[in-house]
Structures are given as structure tokens and as C-alpha cells.
Amino acid sequence: MDPKETKHVSAQAAESFTTRILTANGVPAENAALISKCLVQADLRGVDTHGITRIPSYMERIRQGVLDARARPVLRQITPVVAQVDGRNGFGFIGAHMGMGRAIEMAGEYGIGFVSVKHSNHVGMLAWVVQQAVEAGMMSLVFTNSSPALPVWGGRERLMGVSPLACGAPAGEEKAFILDMAPSVAARGKIYKAARRGETIPGDWALDGEGRPTVDPHRALEGVMLPMGGPKGSALAVMMDVFSGVLSGSAFAGHVTGPYDPSRPADVGHFLVAIKPDLFMGLEEFKERMDYLYRRVVGSEKMVGVDRIYYPGEIEQITHEERLKTGIPFIQAEIDSLNREADTVGVEHLVIS
């Protein structure tokens, strides 16, 4: 059987399978359902690096005792518009979902809500947190820090994380604005994906352990990722550490542990903001203005060779719609890896469409 052969899995089958794996590893059913939904949403949006293929690394961290499968985050109110969640070394999805939920509640009453999350873990694709706010009719900002992978500009050691930032705003008739991006040329998860699939990477993504550009993902993982825009991307990575790590009381300055390292707790931090969009005008006027922005962006004059201009997050939304119909593509090697996890805990294998 060709390990690179592509198979398709329905979103429902992927969620059901992931929930079985999680609950069998001690994750409470309600939390397992949320984690599964977030991971599958990443796969549906085409962010395959943050989907259910993350399950083996997550489960290894549980087995090594560095991620608490049963942890229940605790929320503490600081001021009427500020709260903090202690993730208690549980899944990042649970703490972030609780935090954004509280930020939305505060914004609904006071116009804005800030939540800091400490002692957390990998939070997956940030767009799902933004989507939580959009569905509640809120604008949002979402930051997280992560394990060291980038050098600061002018340096050569891994110090800053490829720490993404995301933001969103609801619209009326048009698509919501959803931005989710890392401060590197490419997300580090894409390196792991290429290594897993036996593929090469573009030569401007990373340097190897000796500081040379490489197309080999394994050598790239021994070196450093490259920041987008040089010093600008580097500065954004530092900014994520300030708001997510320093401010929250979590690890920072290169001390976050990566999701593929089962040696110690990650101690990731997140920073979440929800904003009521009708603070300065009526909600309908706000939505009309967002719709106008969308139409201006996608209808602007195209450069030579471009067939279509996309709004931030629009390609992912289109992919989501397509994959709901066709299923999520996985190569056989990824399916085999997931099914080994199923065998470890004695649950049913992933159902192929």
C-alpha cells in the first residue's frame, strides 16, 4: 500500500474518531467533543498542520504525564472587563474556549473584554477562537506564544516562537473577516507535515542547523524558521511573547515547550480580546461597512496573472465548504499513524469515505 496515497474522511467520522481517542486517554467527554471539533475545523479549512494529525503528539504528552488530560481550567475575574484563566496544564482548546466565552460576555455588557490564559498548551488553529467570537457577533483579537523556532533579527539561535496572531469581525451579507497568520514565512507545522509526508519545502522557509537554507524538512527542524519580512516578522514574534507570555505569567523568552516535546509541560500563554462592534455606530451600519470593505477588496483591479482576489480567510472558508462535501484528504501514512493510536487504547479505527 502506497503510504502517500490519499484517502478522504468525512468531518463527522473524523470528529467521532478523535473523540474516541481522547476519551479513551482520559479526557472528559465534553472536553473531548470540543477538542475534536476544533481540530476537525482546522482540517476542513485546509489548515492540515493543525488538524487531527496532531493527535499522536498530544497523546504522547498525556502518556508522559506532561499534559493533564483531566484538567479543568479555572477563571478568575480581575476587573469588570478583565479576567484570567488558569489552564492548569490542560488542553489549550479548553482554556481558550473558556477565555473567549468570558471575553464575549464582558464585551456584551461593557463593550470590551480582555482575558489572559496561563499554564496552557498548544491551542491549534487560532481561527476557531476567532470564529467563536464572530458567531457571537463580536470582533476579536487572539494571540498566543509558542516554543522557540525563530531567531530574533540578527541572531542565529531559536528564541522566539512561530507564535500566530488572529483577528476577526462579523459582516452582513458578505463573508466575515478572519485573519490567522504566523510571523514566519510559513507555519512550523508545515515543516512537520512535509517531514511526515516525505516532501521537500521551499528554500526560503528555514535554515538548517548550520545556518544554511534547506529544502529538507528534517534538516529544517534542526535549525530555525525564517521570519516574514525580516525584522518585522521577528518583532511580531516578540510582541506575541509580551502579550501572551510575559503578561499572563506563562513561559516566555524561549522557555515554552513544543507540542512535539514530551519532556515537560508546555506552559503556553494566550491573550484574547472581544469587542462589541456597535460601540460607535449601529450594528447594521457596521455590517454594511464591513460588506462594503469586502466588495472593495475582492473587486479591486487585479495584477497581471491574477484571476481572483480573495478576502483574508476566504480561501479557507471556500475549502471548508468543499471539504464538507468531499471529505478531508489524508495520506495513508497519516491514517496509519492515527489508527496506531486507536489500537493503543482499543477503539475503532478511522472510517474512510
BALOBA-1460 file (C-alpha; in Angstrom, 3 decimals):
// residues 353
<rec num="1" residu="m" x="0.000" y="0.000" z="0.000"/>
<rec num="2" residu="d" x="1.376" y="3.377" z="-1.032"/>
<rec num="3" residu="p" x="1.938" y="5.462" z="2.155"/>
<rec num="4" residu="k" x="1.406" y="8.630" z="0.091"/>
<rec num="5" residu="e" x="-1.948" y="7.510" z="-1.350"/>
<rec num="6" residu="t" x="-4.690" y="9.998" z="-0.476"/>
<rec num="7" residu="k" x="-7.923" y="8.905" z="1.204"/>
<rec num="8" residu="h" x="-10.892" y="11.053" z="2.216"/>
<rec num="9" residu="v" x="-12.592" y="11.111" z="5.604"/>
<rec num="10" residu="s" x="-15.874" y="12.850" z="6.400"/>
<rec num="11" residu="a" x="-15.864" y="15.569" z="9.055"/>
<rec num="12" residu="q" x="-18.315" y="13.527" z="11.127"/>
<rec num="13" residu="a" x="-16.101" y="10.422" z="11.007"/>
<rec num="14" residu="a" x="-13.008" y="12.489" z="11.880"/>
<rec num="15" residu="e" x="-14.739" y="14.091" z="14.877"/>
<rec num="16" residu="s" x="-16.134" y="10.799" z="16.114"/>
<rec num="17" residu="f" x="-12.762" y="9.074" z="15.807"/>
<rec num="18" residu="t" x="-10.867" y="11.878" z="17.542"/>
<rec num="19" residu="t" x="-13.395" y="11.981" z="20.382"/>
<rec num="20" residu="r" x="-12.974" y="8.207" z="20.891"/>
<rec num="21" residu="i" x="-9.187" y="8.557" z="21.096"/>
<rec num="22" residu="l" x="-9.377" y="11.467" z="23.532"/>
<rec num="23" residu="t" x="-11.929" y="9.942" z="25.898"/>
<rec num="24" residu="a" x="-10.012" y="6.658" z="25.913"/>
<rec num="25" residu="n" x="-6.974" y="8.641" z="27.069"/>
<rec num="26" residu="g" x="-8.851" y="10.165" z="29.995"/>
<rec num="27" residu="v" x="-10.198" y="13.412" z="28.508"/>
<rec num="28" residu="p" x="-13.701" y="14.201" z="29.879"/>
<rec num="29" residu="a" x="-16.374" y="13.681" z="27.207"/>
<rec num="30" residu="e" x="-17.420" y="17.342" z="26.998"/>
<rec num="31" residu="n" x="-13.812" y="18.469" z="26.569"/>
<rec num="32" residu="a" x="-13.072" y="15.707" z="24.064"/>
<rec num="33" residu="a" x="-16.000" y="16.826" z="21.898"/>
<rec num="34" residu="l" x="-14.742" y="20.435" z="21.886"/>
<rec num="35" residu="i" x="-11.141" y="19.476" z="21.095"/>
<rec num="36" residu="s" x="-12.280" y="17.201" z="18.279"/>
<rec num="37" residu="k" x="-14.454" y="19.915" z="16.783"/>
<rec num="38" residu="c" x="-11.576" y="22.439" z="16.840"/>
<rec num="39" residu="l" x="-9.123" y="20.016" z="15.240"/>
<rec num="40" residu="v" x="-11.559" y="18.991" z="12.509"/>
<rec num="41" residu="q" x="-12.382" y="22.644" z="11.810"/>
<rec num="42" residu="a" x="-8.688" y="23.127" z="11.017"/>
<rec num="43" residu="d" x="-8.742" y="20.179" z="8.614"/>
<rec num="44" residu="l" x="-11.911" y="21.460" z="6.960"/>
<rec num="45" residu="r" x="-10.346" y="24.897" z="6.441"/>
<rec num="46" residu="g" x="-7.280" y="23.318" z="4.832"/>
<rec num="47" residu="v" x="-5.022" y="24.053" z="7.810"/>
<rec num="48" residu="d" x="-3.933" y="20.411" z="7.837"/>
<rec num="49" residu="t" x="-0.929" y="21.168" z="10.037"/>
<rec num="50" residu="h" x="-3.271" y="21.861" z="12.964"/>
<rec num="51" residu="g" x="-5.859" y="19.149" z="12.442"/>
<rec num="52" residu="i" x="-6.353" y="15.638" z="13.791"/>
<rec num="53" residu="t" x="-2.856" y="14.535" z="12.726"/>
<rec num="54" residu="r" x="-1.773" y="16.350" z="15.905"/>
<rec num="55" residu="i" x="-3.427" y="13.617" z="17.973"/>
<rec num="56" residu="p" x="-0.383" y="11.283" z="18.252"/>
<rec num="57" residu="s" x="1.816" y="14.056" z="19.661"/>
<rec num="58" residu="y" x="-0.920" y="15.168" z="22.073"/>
<rec num="59" residu="m" x="-1.451" y="11.592" z="23.292"/>
<rec num="60" residu="e" x="2.270" y="11.075" z="23.800"/>
<rec num="61" residu="r" x="2.317" y="14.140" z="26.050"/>
<rec num="62" residu="i" x="-0.547" y="12.665" z="28.084"/>
<rec num="63" residu="r" x="1.272" y="9.321" z="28.379"/>
<rec num="64" residu="q" x="4.438" y="11.073" z="29.535"/>
<rec num="65" residu="g" x="2.490" y="12.977" z="32.195"/>
<rec num="66" residu="v" x="3.320" y="16.450" z="30.839"/>
<rec num="67" residu="l" x="-0.252" y="17.282" z="29.709"/>
<rec num="68" residu="d" x="-3.158" y="16.762" z="32.121"/>
<rec num="69" residu="a" x="-5.981" y="15.096" z="30.185"/>
<rec num="70" residu="r" x="-8.472" y="15.692" z="33.002"/>
<rec num="71" residu="a" x="-7.562" y="19.300" z="33.792"/>
<rec num="72" residu="r" x="-10.411" y="21.778" z="34.157"/>
<rec num="73" residu="p" x="-9.402" y="25.440" z="33.736"/>
<rec num="74" residu="v" x="-10.271" y="27.959" z="36.428"/>
<rec num="75" residu="l" x="-11.429" y="31.508" z="35.646"/>
<rec num="76" residu="r" x="-10.712" y="34.472" z="37.928"/>
<rec num="77" residu="q" x="-12.353" y="37.850" z="37.394"/>
<rec num="78" residu="i" x="-9.867" y="40.730" z="37.772"/>
<rec num="79" residu="t" x="-11.967" y="43.807" z="36.871"/>
<rec num="80" residu="p" x="-15.370" y="44.122" z="35.162"/>
<rec num="81" residu="v" x="-13.651" y="43.857" z="31.753"/>
<rec num="82" residu="v" x="-10.575" y="41.738" z="32.566"/>
<rec num="83" residu="a" x="-10.340" y="38.081" z="33.563"/>
<rec num="84" residu="q" x="-7.695" y="35.380" z="33.681"/>
<rec num="85" residu="v" x="-7.936" y="31.661" z="33.009"/>
<rec num="86" residu="d" x="-5.529" y="29.212" z="34.615"/>
<rec num="87" residu="g" x="-5.365" y="26.361" z="32.128"/>
<rec num="88" residu="r" x="-3.868" y="24.046" z="34.764"/>
<rec num="89" residu="n" x="-1.741" y="22.344" z="32.120"/>
<rec num="90" residu="g" x="-4.772" y="21.073" z="30.248"/>
<rec num="91" residu="f" x="-5.528" y="21.224" z="26.548"/>
<rec num="92" residu="g" x="-5.186" y="24.752" z="25.178"/>
<rec num="93" residu="f" x="-8.527" y="24.430" z="23.388"/>
<rec num="94" residu="i" x="-10.402" y="24.194" z="26.692"/>
<rec num="95" residu="g" x="-8.780" y="27.212" z="28.361"/>
<rec num="96" residu="a" x="-9.034" y="29.349" z="25.228"/>
<rec num="97" residu="h" x="-12.701" y="28.447" z="24.689"/>
<rec num="98" residu="m" x="-13.496" y="29.359" z="28.292"/>
<rec num="99" residu="g" x="-11.486" y="32.582" z="27.981"/>
<rec num="100" residu="m" x="-13.114" y="33.753" z="24.760"/>
<rec num="101" residu="g" x="-16.530" y="32.851" z="26.152"/>
<rec num="102" residu="r" x="-15.932" y="35.127" z="29.127"/>
<rec num="103" residu="a" x="-14.454" y="37.876" z="26.913"/>
<rec num="104" residu="i" x="-17.639" y="37.777" z="24.803"/>
<rec num="105" residu="e" x="-19.817" y="38.047" z="27.906"/>
<rec num="106" residu="m" x="-17.868" y="41.061" z="29.183"/>
<rec num="107" residu="a" x="-17.940" y="42.726" z="25.770"/>
<rec num="108" residu="g" x="-21.689" y="42.205" z="25.588"/>
<rec num="109" residu="e" x="-22.121" y="44.125" z="28.839"/>
<rec num="110" residu="y" x="-19.278" y="46.645" z="28.773"/>
<rec num="111" residu="g" x="-18.267" y="46.822" z="25.111"/>
<rec num="112" residu="i" x="-14.908" y="45.049" z="25.503"/>
<rec num="113" residu="g" x="-13.468" y="42.071" z="27.317"/>
<rec num="114" residu="f" x="-9.831" y="41.045" z="27.882"/>
<rec num="115" residu="v" x="-8.791" y="37.565" z="29.014"/>
<rec num="116" residu="s" x="-5.303" y="36.261" z="29.652"/>
<rec num="117" residu="v" x="-4.749" y="32.484" z="29.726"/>
<rec num="118" residu="k" x="-1.787" y="30.988" z="31.578"/>
<rec num="119" residu="h" x="-0.347" y="27.479" z="32.065"/>
<rec num="120" residu="s" x="-1.925" y="26.283" z="28.837"/>
<rec num="121" residu="n" x="-0.887" y="24.094" z="25.909"/>
<rec num="122" residu="h" x="-0.953" y="24.186" z="22.118"/>
<rec num="123" residu="v" x="-4.194" y="25.829" z="21.025"/>
<rec num="124" residu="g" x="-4.300" y="24.660" z="17.421"/>
<rec num="125" residu="m" x="-5.587" y="26.893" z="14.640"/>
<rec num="126" residu="l" x="-6.423" y="30.310" z="16.096"/>
<rec num="127" residu="a" x="-9.181" y="30.879" z="13.531"/>
<rec num="128" residu="w" x="-11.509" y="28.666" z="15.575"/>
<rec num="129" residu="v" x="-11.237" y="31.084" z="18.525"/>
<rec num="130" residu="v" x="-11.965" y="33.994" z="16.194"/>
<rec num="131" residu="q" x="-14.925" y="32.064" z="14.765"/>
<rec num="132" residu="q" x="-16.306" y="31.660" z="18.299"/>
<rec num="133" residu="a" x="-16.369" y="35.455" z="18.594"/>
<rec num="134" residu="v" x="-17.742" y="36.027" z="15.077"/>
<rec num="135" residu="e" x="-20.631" y="33.648" z="15.756"/>
<rec num="136" residu="a" x="-21.430" y="35.731" z="18.837"/>
<rec num="137" residu="g" x="-21.439" y="38.906" z="16.703"/>
<rec num="138" residu="m" x="-18.126" y="40.137" z="18.145"/>
<rec num="139" residu="m" x="-14.852" y="41.459" z="16.793"/>
<rec num="140" residu="s" x="-11.785" y="39.802" z="18.300"/>
<rec num="141" residu="l" x="-8.022" y="39.704" z="18.708"/>
<rec num="142" residu="v" x="-6.327" y="36.405" z="19.587"/>
<rec num="143" residu="f" x="-2.627" y="35.992" z="20.411"/>
<rec num="144" residu="t" x="-0.577" y="33.031" z="21.627"/>
<rec num="145" residu="n" x="3.092" y="32.330" z="22.183"/>
<rec num="146" residu="s" x="4.834" y="29.069" z="21.345"/>
<rec num="147" residu="s" x="8.050" y="27.097" z="21.565"/>
<rec num="148" residu="p" x="11.274" y="28.633" z="20.183"/>
<rec num="149" residu="a" x="11.689" y="28.243" z="16.430"/>
<rec num="150" residu="l" x="12.676" y="31.706" z="15.150"/>
<rec num="151" residu="p" x="15.827" y="33.735" z="15.764"/>
<rec num="152" residu="v" x="15.420" y="37.367" z="16.686"/>
<rec num="153" residu="w" x="16.561" y="39.552" z="13.798"/>
<rec num="154" residu="g" x="20.341" y="39.439" z="13.641"/>
<rec num="155" residu="g" x="20.549" y="36.327" z="15.839"/>
<rec num="156" residu="r" x="21.106" y="32.667" z="14.950"/>
<rec num="157" residu="e" x="19.591" y="30.701" z="17.854"/>
<rec num="158" residu="r" x="15.984" y="29.577" z="18.220"/>
<rec num="159" residu="l" x="14.494" y="32.007" z="20.715"/>
<rec num="160" residu="m" x="11.044" y="33.257" z="19.665"/>
<rec num="161" residu="g" x="8.107" y="31.069" z="18.778"/>
<rec num="162" residu="v" x="6.315" y="30.934" z="15.452"/>
<rec num="163" residu="s" x="3.527" y="32.492" z="17.501"/>
<rec num="164" residu="p" x="0.409" y="33.255" z="15.456"/>
<rec num="165" residu="l" x="-1.956" y="36.170" z="15.777"/>
<rec num="166" residu="a" x="-5.555" y="36.247" z="14.619"/>
<rec num="167" residu="c" x="-8.411" y="38.709" z="14.443"/>
<rec num="168" residu="g" x="-11.920" y="38.814" z="13.090"/>
<rec num="169" residu="a" x="-15.040" y="40.870" z="12.535"/>
<rec num="170" residu="p" x="-18.590" y="39.861" z="11.575"/>
<rec num="171" residu="a" x="-20.238" y="41.132" z="8.393"/>
<rec num="172" residu="g" x="-23.743" y="41.309" z="6.982"/>
<rec num="173" residu="e" x="-24.345" y="39.643" z="3.629"/>
<rec num="174" residu="e" x="-20.687" y="39.036" z="2.808"/>
<rec num="175" residu="k" x="-18.044" y="36.799" z="4.395"/>
<rec num="176" residu="a" x="-16.718" y="37.628" z="7.846"/>
<rec num="177" residu="f" x="-13.158" y="38.955" z="8.139"/>
<rec num="178" residu="i" x="-10.953" y="36.237" z="9.658"/>
<rec num="179" residu="l" x="-7.173" y="36.676" z="9.711"/>
<rec num="180" residu="d" x="-4.956" y="33.919" z="11.153"/>
<rec num="181" residu="m" x="-1.235" y="34.185" z="10.457"/>
<rec num="182" residu="a" x="2.175" y="33.375" z="11.867"/>
<rec num="183" residu="p" x="5.110" y="35.843" z="11.936"/>
<rec num="184" residu="s" x="7.252" y="33.369" z="9.970"/>
<rec num="185" residu="v" x="7.417" y="32.791" z="6.222"/>
<rec num="186" residu="a" x="5.489" y="29.558" z="6.898"/>
<rec num="187" residu="a" x="3.952" y="27.886" z="9.928"/>
<rec num="188" residu="r" x="6.283" y="25.374" z="11.585"/>
<rec num="189" residu="g" x="3.544" y="22.782" z="11.369"/>
<rec num="190" residu="k" x="4.073" y="22.794" z="7.596"/>
<rec num="191" residu="i" x="7.640" y="21.611" z="8.173"/>
<rec num="192" residu="y" x="6.387" y="18.715" z="10.292"/>
<rec num="193" residu="k" x="3.761" y="17.923" z="7.660"/>
<rec num="194" residu="a" x="6.383" y="17.839" z="4.886"/>
<rec num="195" residu="a" x="8.623" y="15.613" z="7.009"/>
<rec num="196" residu="r" x="5.684" y="13.293" z="7.725"/>
<rec num="197" residu="r" x="4.790" y="13.091" z="4.048"/>
<rec num="198" residu="g" x="8.338" y="12.752" z="2.720"/>
<rec num="199" residu="e" x="8.130" y="16.049" z="0.839"/>
<rec num="200" residu="t" x="10.574" y="18.919" z="0.357"/>
<rec num="201" residu="i" x="9.947" y="22.505" z="1.426"/>
<rec num="202" residu="p" x="10.619" y="25.836" z="-0.346"/>
<rec num="203" residu="g" x="14.168" y="27.065" z="0.150"/>
<rec num="204" residu="d" x="13.146" y="30.345" z="1.810"/>
<rec num="205" residu="w" x="11.255" y="28.793" z="4.723"/>
<rec num="206" residu="a" x="14.061" y="27.752" z="7.062"/>
<rec num="207" residu="l" x="17.765" y="27.350" z="7.750"/>
<rec num="208" residu="d" x="19.420" y="24.080" z="8.789"/>
<rec num="209" residu="g" x="21.452" y="23.614" z="11.949"/>
<rec num="210" residu="e" x="24.474" y="25.199" z="10.300"/>
<rec num="211" residu="g" x="22.584" y="28.292" z="9.202"/>
<rec num="212" residu="r" x="22.180" y="27.406" z="5.536"/>
<rec num="213" residu="p" x="18.910" y="27.484" z="3.532"/>
<rec num="214" residu="t" x="17.458" y="23.993" z="3.126"/>
<rec num="215" residu="v" x="14.641" y="22.219" z="1.298"/>
<rec num="216" residu="d" x="14.890" y="19.182" z="3.610"/>
<rec num="217" residu="p" x="12.222" y="19.428" z="6.349"/>
<rec num="218" residu="h" x="14.221" y="17.200" z="8.712"/>
<rec num="219" residu="r" x="17.259" y="19.489" z="8.449"/>
<rec num="220" residu="a" x="14.956" y="22.496" z="8.825"/>
<rec num="221" residu="l" x="13.707" y="21.134" z="12.140"/>
<rec num="222" residu="e" x="17.323" y="21.055" z="13.324"/>
<rec num="223" residu="g" x="17.691" y="24.752" z="12.501"/>
<rec num="224" residu="v" x="15.442" y="27.811" z="12.566"/>
<rec num="225" residu="m" x="12.376" y="29.125" z="10.785"/>
<rec num="226" residu="l" x="12.741" y="32.415" z="8.936"/>
<rec num="227" residu="p" x="10.599" y="35.418" z="9.936"/>
<rec num="228" residu="m" x="8.434" y="37.036" z="7.278"/>
<rec num="229" residu="g" x="9.613" y="40.498" z="6.306"/>
<rec num="230" residu="g" x="12.877" y="40.104" z="8.194"/>
<rec num="231" residu="p" x="12.913" y="42.341" z="11.305"/>
<rec num="232" residu="k" x="9.154" y="42.954" z="11.030"/>
<rec num="233" residu="g" x="8.260" y="39.296" z="11.478"/>
<rec num="234" residu="s" x="10.818" y="38.987" z="14.245"/>
<rec num="235" residu="a" x="9.284" y="41.962" z="16.083"/>
<rec num="236" residu="l" x="5.788" y="40.460" z="15.768"/>
<rec num="237" residu="a" x="7.066" y="37.239" z="17.373"/>
<rec num="238" residu="v" x="8.449" y="39.265" z="20.296"/>
<rec num="239" residu="m" x="5.110" y="41.084" z="20.568"/>
<rec num="240" residu="m" x="3.271" y="37.735" z="20.869"/>
<rec num="241" residu="d" x="5.610" y="36.806" z="23.718"/>
<rec num="242" residu="v" x="4.928" y="40.118" z="25.504"/>
<rec num="243" residu="f" x="1.138" y="39.815" z="25.420"/>
<rec num="244" residu="s" x="0.839" y="36.037" z="25.737"/>
<rec num="245" residu="g" x="3.783" y="35.055" z="27.920"/>
<rec num="246" residu="v" x="5.101" y="37.981" z="29.952"/>
<rec num="247" residu="l" x="1.674" y="39.443" z="30.740"/>
<rec num="248" residu="s" x="-0.034" y="36.136" z="31.570"/>
<rec num="249" residu="g" x="2.607" y="34.698" z="33.866"/>
<rec num="250" residu="s" x="3.328" y="31.797" z="31.500"/>
<rec num="251" residu="a" x="6.650" y="30.769" z="29.979"/>
<rec num="252" residu="f" x="8.337" y="33.247" z="27.607"/>
<rec num="253" residu="a" x="11.715" y="34.209" z="26.110"/>
<rec num="254" residu="g" x="12.343" y="30.779" z="24.645"/>
<rec num="255" residu="h" x="11.088" y="28.687" z="27.588"/>
<rec num="256" residu="v" x="7.811" y="27.401" z="26.108"/>
<rec num="257" residu="t" x="7.979" y="23.649" z="25.442"/>
<rec num="258" residu="g" x="6.867" y="22.493" z="21.992"/>
<rec num="259" residu="p" x="3.895" y="20.175" z="21.359"/>
<rec num="260" residu="y" x="6.213" y="17.501" z="19.927"/>
<rec num="261" residu="d" x="8.461" y="17.531" z="23.016"/>
<rec num="262" residu="p" x="7.054" y="15.213" z="25.718"/>
<rec num="263" residu="s" x="9.750" y="16.060" z="28.268"/>
<rec num="264" residu="r" x="7.968" y="18.763" z="30.299"/>
<rec num="265" residu="p" x="4.795" y="20.900" z="30.471"/>
<rec num="266" residu="a" x="4.450" y="23.497" z="27.712"/>
<rec num="267" residu="d" x="3.261" y="26.444" z="29.853"/>
<rec num="268" residu="v" x="1.856" y="28.327" z="26.843"/>
<rec num="269" residu="g" x="0.085" y="31.676" z="27.277"/>
<rec num="270" residu="h" x="-2.760" y="33.239" z="25.269"/>
<rec num="271" residu="f" x="-4.254" y="36.741" z="25.088"/>
<rec num="272" residu="l" x="-7.876" y="37.178" z="23.990"/>
<rec num="273" residu="v" x="-9.932" y="40.287" z="23.280"/>
<rec num="274" residu="a" x="-13.599" y="40.544" z="22.309"/>
<rec num="275" residu="i" x="-15.057" y="43.857" z="21.131"/>
<rec num="276" residu="k" x="-18.709" y="44.797" z="20.627"/>
<rec num="277" residu="p" x="-18.851" y="46.091" z="17.035"/>
<rec num="278" residu="d" x="-21.635" y="48.638" z="17.597"/>
<rec num="279" residu="l" x="-19.770" y="50.773" z="20.128"/>
<rec num="280" residu="f" x="-19.583" y="53.779" z="17.817"/>
<rec num="281" residu="m" x="-22.485" y="53.189" z="15.427"/>
<rec num="282" residu="g" x="-25.476" y="50.909" z="14.979"/>
<rec num="283" residu="l" x="-24.803" y="47.233" z="14.330"/>
<rec num="284" residu="e" x="-26.468" y="47.270" z="10.913"/>
<rec num="285" residu="e" x="-24.343" y="50.229" z="9.820"/>
<rec num="286" residu="f" x="-21.218" y="48.397" z="10.994"/>
<rec num="287" residu="k" x="-22.165" y="45.300" z="8.996"/>
<rec num="288" residu="e" x="-22.931" y="47.385" z="5.915"/>
<rec num="289" residu="r" x="-19.496" y="48.982" z="6.197"/>
<rec num="290" residu="m" x="-17.855" y="45.545" z="6.520"/>
<rec num="291" residu="d" x="-19.759" y="44.354" z="3.447"/>
<rec num="292" residu="y" x="-18.553" y="47.411" z="1.521"/>
<rec num="293" residu="l" x="-14.967" y="46.703" z="2.579"/>
<rec num="294" residu="y" x="-15.270" y="43.114" z="1.365"/>
<rec num="295" residu="r" x="-16.628" y="44.184" z="-2.030"/>
<rec num="296" residu="r" x="-13.921" y="46.825" z="-2.463"/>
<rec num="297" residu="v" x="-11.167" y="44.339" z="-1.630"/>
<rec num="298" residu="v" x="-12.289" y="41.464" z="-3.855"/>
<rec num="299" residu="g" x="-13.410" y="43.816" z="-6.625"/>
<rec num="300" residu="s" x="-10.191" y="45.823" z="-6.836"/>
<rec num="301" residu="e" x="-8.094" y="45.823" z="-10.009"/>
<rec num="302" residu="k" x="-6.020" y="42.668" z="-10.400"/>
<rec num="303" residu="m" x="-2.341" y="42.428" z="-11.175"/>
<rec num="304" residu="v" x="-1.224" y="40.559" z="-14.297"/>
<rec num="305" residu="g" x="-1.771" y="36.816" z="-13.986"/>
<rec num="306" residu="v" x="-4.270" y="37.008" z="-11.100"/>
<rec num="307" residu="d" x="-7.735" y="35.585" z="-11.762"/>
<rec num="308" residu="r" x="-9.328" y="36.385" z="-8.416"/>
<rec num="309" residu="i" x="-8.635" y="38.460" z="-5.319"/>
<rec num="310" residu="y" x="-9.534" y="36.816" z="-2.018"/>
<rec num="311" residu="y" x="-10.502" y="38.429" z="1.288"/>
<rec num="312" residu="p" x="-8.478" y="37.329" z="4.343"/>
<rec num="313" residu="g" x="-9.822" y="33.956" z="5.431"/>
<rec num="314" residu="e" x="-11.902" y="33.487" z="2.277"/>
<rec num="315" residu="i" x="-9.818" y="30.684" z="0.750"/>
<rec num="316" residu="e" x="-10.139" y="28.753" z="3.992"/>
<rec num="317" residu="q" x="-13.905" y="29.316" z="4.062"/>
<rec num="318" residu="i" x="-14.197" y="28.029" z="0.482"/>
<rec num="319" residu="t" x="-12.057" y="24.999" z="1.353"/>
<rec num="320" residu="h" x="-14.309" y="24.375" z="4.360"/>
<rec num="321" residu="e" x="-17.380" y="24.272" z="2.143"/>
<rec num="322" residu="e" x="-15.690" y="21.955" z="-0.363"/>
<rec num="323" residu="r" x="-14.357" y="19.514" z="2.219"/>
<rec num="324" residu="l" x="-17.721" y="19.237" z="3.933"/>
<rec num="325" residu="k" x="-18.875" y="17.702" z="0.638"/>
<rec num="326" residu="t" x="-15.805" y="15.753" z="-0.482"/>
<rec num="327" residu="g" x="-14.236" y="14.842" z="2.850"/>
<rec num="328" residu="i" x="-10.863" y="15.666" z="4.403"/>
<rec num="329" residu="p" x="-7.824" y="14.323" z="2.499"/>
<rec num="330" residu="f" x="-5.213" y="12.286" z="4.393"/>
<rec num="331" residu="i" x="-2.342" y="10.231" z="3.069"/>
<rec num="332" residu="q" x="-2.256" y="6.570" z="4.090"/>
<rec num="333" residu="a" x="0.771" y="7.140" z="6.367"/>
<rec num="334" residu="e" x="-1.235" y="9.688" z="8.378"/>
<rec num="335" residu="i" x="-4.202" y="7.334" z="8.640"/>
<rec num="336" residu="d" x="-1.901" y="4.536" z="9.774"/>
<rec num="337" residu="s" x="-0.415" y="6.793" z="12.458"/>
<rec num="338" residu="l" x="-3.878" y="7.713" z="13.732"/>
<rec num="339" residu="n" x="-5.021" y="4.092" z="13.729"/>
<rec num="340" residu="r" x="-1.982" y="3.076" z="15.767"/>
<rec num="341" residu="e" x="-3.288" y="5.449" z="18.433"/>
<rec num="342" residu="a" x="-6.670" y="3.710" z="18.165"/>
<rec num="343" residu="d" x="-5.000" y="0.324" z="18.645"/>
<rec num="344" residu="t" x="-3.102" y="1.618" z="21.683"/>
<rec num="345" residu="v" x="-6.351" y="2.333" z="23.530"/>
<rec num="346" residu="g" x="-8.547" y="-0.271" z="21.875"/>
<rec num="347" residu="v" x="-11.038" y="1.891" z="19.968"/>
<rec num="348" residu="e" x="-12.407" y="1.673" z="16.422"/>
<rec num="349" residu="h" x="-10.245" y="2.740" z="13.507"/>
<rec num="350" residu="l" x="-10.819" y="5.883" z="11.449"/>
<rec num="351" residu="v" x="-13.614" y="5.349" z="8.926"/>
<rec num="352" residu="i" x="-12.562" y="6.118" z="5.348"/>
<rec num="353" residu="s" x="-15.174" y="7.606" z="2.989"/>
